[in-house]
Amino acid sequence: MALFIIQNEFRYEITRKIFEGGMGIVYEAEQHGARDFVKRVAIKVIRPNFGSQKMFMDNFIGEAKLVADLIHTNIVQTYHLGESGGHCFIAMELIRGVNLEQFTHQLTDKKRVLPKELGVFITSRVARGLAYAHNKTDKDGKPLGLVHRDVSFKNIMIAFEGDVKLTDFGIAKAKGFLTDQEGEVVAGKPDYMSPEQADFQVTDKRSDIFSAGVVLAHLLLGRNIFKGTNAEESRQRIMQQPIPDFRSLDPRIDDRLNDILHHCLARDLHHRYATADQLLTELEYYIYGSGYGPTNETLGKYIRELFGQEPVKPQAATALGQTIILDETVRARSK
């Protein structure tokens, strides 16, 4: 006999705004349950003007369903998809930390250079998350064919404990989950996307590997060599700019690391790493092959010292009523 436990109300109390993007907003919230149970979570909501667009709504819901079963230490976990009064929201794992864009801005402000080993370590954790996602199957054991398509600095989080988390599968593609217009529109951030992505071609998991290579190069060099003055220039650089000898750009980059970068950034798919597992093996052998290497604890200590053990300055949770109140189950904290 099946046992069902029915809970009529999920109540979330918004405490602050974490991030605001073009299509959605992420808040920190407290989930309240029975007997004074409280859990801190992140709440992702879509802007009202996008909520009326069927394709966007379908993809928002598809993202939640897609990542619900992606349970991995290097992927931000999804807890709950809520809908009430025509509004949808996703309750997710709350990461106490920063994304790579904030992380590198802090490095620049403090006039610090990220140690090479930590740059490789961060990318290896991204590769671990991608390997898991790429290999994910449905309940019948059939491959989902998942491709993230937006592996970039804003979508990679580092917790102050040192965990690296891949997030935002909002434009991922996977069989049966999201509406896809690949070949008609370009999805992703132009200076991190793969050449085939930039050229309106159909992508597979090797596209994410190119993006991971851009992330690695950016971490090592402190700049994105493909970033142009606008989106179109970045897209053209991704497709046409010669891939440099990275040893000439940073003396810390040796032959092996230069070779790893070139295998990630190969425009010919047959010369690129075929799987994220292969990239992970190469990166881990590079940092651990001769003995002890960086760990989550190493990275955590580094980032806490870099930020003075303080997270980025929170934003006040303002103007919540019009987008967050869902049958009074999601409430803004009174100030």
N, C-alpha and C positions, 0 to 999 in steps of 0.2 A: 504494500500500500504506500502510495506517495504521500509525503507530509509537506504541506504548504504553510509557510508562515507569512501572514499578510500584515504589512505595515502601511497604514493609510497616509502617513505624512513624513516626508523628509523636510526638515527645517534647517536652512542655512542662514547664518548671520554674517553678512559681509563686514569685513574689518578694514580693508584697504584695497586700492587698485595696485596691481602688480605691473601690468603691461597693457598698452593700448595700441592696437594695430589698425590697419585700414578697414578690416572687415569685422573684427571682433575685439573684445576686451577680456582680460583675465584678472580676476580678483582673488584675494585671499579671503577665506571664510571659515567659520566654525560650523561643523555639522553637529547638530544636537540630536540625541537619542534618548532612550528610556533611562531613568534613574541617574540623571545628570551626566550621561555619557556625552563627551565632547571630543571631536576629532577635527584637526585643522586640515583643510583641503584647499585646492585651487578650483575656482569656478570659471569656466570659459563660456561666454555668451556671445551671440552674434548681434550686430547692430540691427535695429528695427528695419532700416531701409533694405537690408539684405534678406531679412526674414521673410519678406514678401516674394522673394524670387525662388521659384520651385527648385531649380537646379542647384542653387546654393544651399537651400534647406536640405535637399536630398543628400548632398555631399557632406554637410555638417553631421547629419544623422548617420550617414555611411561611415564617416570617420570614427564616430563613437563605437559603432558596431564592429568595425574593423579592428580597432586597438583594444577592445574589451578583453580579448584573450591573448594579447601580447604582454606576457608577464615575464619580465626580464630585468635584471639589475641595471642595465644600461638603457632602458626605455622608460619614460614617464608612464606610470600606470593610470588607466581610466577606471573609475569606480562606478559611475552612474550617469545615465542619460535621463534628463528630466524634461518634461513638457507640461505646460499649463497655460491656459489663456492665450494660446497661439505662440508662446515663446519657448525656445529650446535652450538648454544649457547642459554642459558636461562637467561633472565633478571629477577632478583628477588629483593625483598625488601632488602634494605641495613640496616644492624643492626650495630649501633655504639656501640660496646661493645666487649665482649670476649666470647670464649666458656668455658665450665666448666674445661677443662684441663688447659687452661691459667689462669683461675680464681684460681684454687687450687694451681698452681705453685706460684702464687703471694702470696697466704696465707702462703705457706711454706717459701718463701723468706723473708716475713715480720714477720715470726715466730708468726703467728696469727692462732687461732682456730675458725673455722666458728661456730657462735652461733647455737645451736641445732634447734631453731625455724626457722632460715633462711634455714637450710638444709631441713627441712620438707616442708617449703613454696615453695622452688624451685621445689621439687619433686611433690608437689601438682599441680603446674602449668604445669609440664610435663604431669601429669595424666589428666588434663583438655584438653590439646591438643590431647592426645591419645583417650580420650573418644569421642571427636568430630570426629576424623578421623575414629575410629572403627565403629561409627554409621552412617557414610556417605553413602548415596545412590546415584544411578545414576539418570538420568533425568526421568526415569520411576518409581522411588521409590524403586528399587531393591537394596538390600545391596551390597556394593562393596566388602565386605570381606577383607578390607584393614588391613594389618599387616605391621608395620614399619620395624621390624627385625634388626634395627641398632640403638636402643636407647642407647646412650653412651655419655661419656663426650665430645667428639669432635663434636657431633651432637646436643648439647644443648647450646644455646646462652643466654647470659645475656646482655641486653642493659644497657648502663650507666644511662638510666632513670629507670631501674628496671624491665623491661619486660623480661619474660623468653620465649624463642622461640625454638621450636623443628624444626630441619631442616634436609635436605638430605634424601629424600625418594628414593634414587637411587637404593636400593635393596629391597624396599617394594614390597609386592605382593598384587595384587587386580585383580579381575576378568576382563579380557579383556584388560589390560593395559601393563603388563610387561611379558616378556618371563621368565619362572620360571623353574629351574631345582631342585626344592626342593626334597630331598630324594637321590640326586646324588651328590650335592655339598653343602658345608657349607657356608652360607652367614652371614656376620656380624663380629664384633670384638669378638674374642674368650673369653675374660675375662668379657664380658657383655652379652653374648648370653644366652638363656635359655637352660636347659638340653636337651629338645627335639630338639632344634636347633643344639646343639653340637653333638647330636646322629643321625643326618641325618634324623630326622623324620619330618613329615608334621606339620606345626605350625598353630596356630590360634592367636586371639588377646591376649590370656593369656600369650603368649610368651613375648610380650612387657611388661606385668606386672612384670614378673620375672626380666627383664632388668631394669625396673624402680626401683625395689627393690635393685638391685646391685648399681644403682646410689645413692639411698638414703643411703645405708650402707657406700658407699665410701665417701659421703659428711660428714657423721657423724664421721666416724673413721679417715678420712684423708688418707685412703689407700683402695685399692681394695683387699679384702681377697681372691679373686679367681685368681689374676694375678700370672702367673708362669714365669719361665725364658724364655719360648717360647710359641708359639701358642698352640702346642699340650698339654703341661702341663696345660695351662689355661683351655683348653677344658676338660681335665680329671678332674680338680678341680671342674669345673662347674657341671659335672655329678656325682662326687663321694664324694667330700669333705663334711664332716658333717657340717651342718649349726649350727653355734655356738650360745650360749646364749650371745646376744650382751650386756647384762647388765654387764657381766664380762669383756668386752673389753672397755667399756666406762661407767663410773658411771652416766653420764648424761642421759643415755638411761634407761627409766623406764619400768614398766611392759607393759603398753599399747603400747609404741613404739616398744618394743621388739616383741610383738604379731603381730603388723603391718608388721614388717620386716619378720617374719616367715611365715605370710600368703602370702606375695609377693614371697618369695623364696622357697615355698613348691615345691618339685619336683613332688609330686602327684598332677596332675591337678585338682582333685576334692577337694583338700585342699587349692588351690591357689584362690585368688580373681577371680571371674568369669568375671568381667568387670572392666574397668578403672574407670567407674562411682563409683563403690563400693570403690575402692582405694581412689579416690578423696574425697568421703564422710568421710572416716576414717581419712585421713590426715587433712582435714579442721576442723573436729570436734576436733581433737587433738590440733590444734593450736588456734582455736577460741571458743572451747566449754566453756571455763570459762571466756570469755570476749574478750577484744581487743587483736589482734595478728598482725603479720607482714603483710605488704602490698607491692605493687610495689614500693611505695615511700620509704619505710623502706629499701628495698633491694637496690634501686637506691642510696640512701645516703651512704649505707655501701660500695658499689662497687666503687663509685666515690672517697670516702675517701681512700679506699684500693689502688687504682691506682693513687691517687693524681689528680683525674679528668682528667687524660690523657689516651687515648687509647693505646693499644700495639703499638710498633714502627712499622710504615708502611714499606713495602718493595718497592723498586723502581719498576716501571713498565718496565721491561727490556725484550728484545727479543719478542716483541709483534707482529711484522709484519708477522711472519710466521704462526701464529695461530689465530690472531684476525682480520686481515683485511678481511672484507666480502663485496666484491664489493664496497669498499671504504665507506661503511655505518658505519663501526665500526673502529675508528681511534685511534691510540696512540697519546697522547699529546706530542708535541715536547719539548725537554728539552733544 
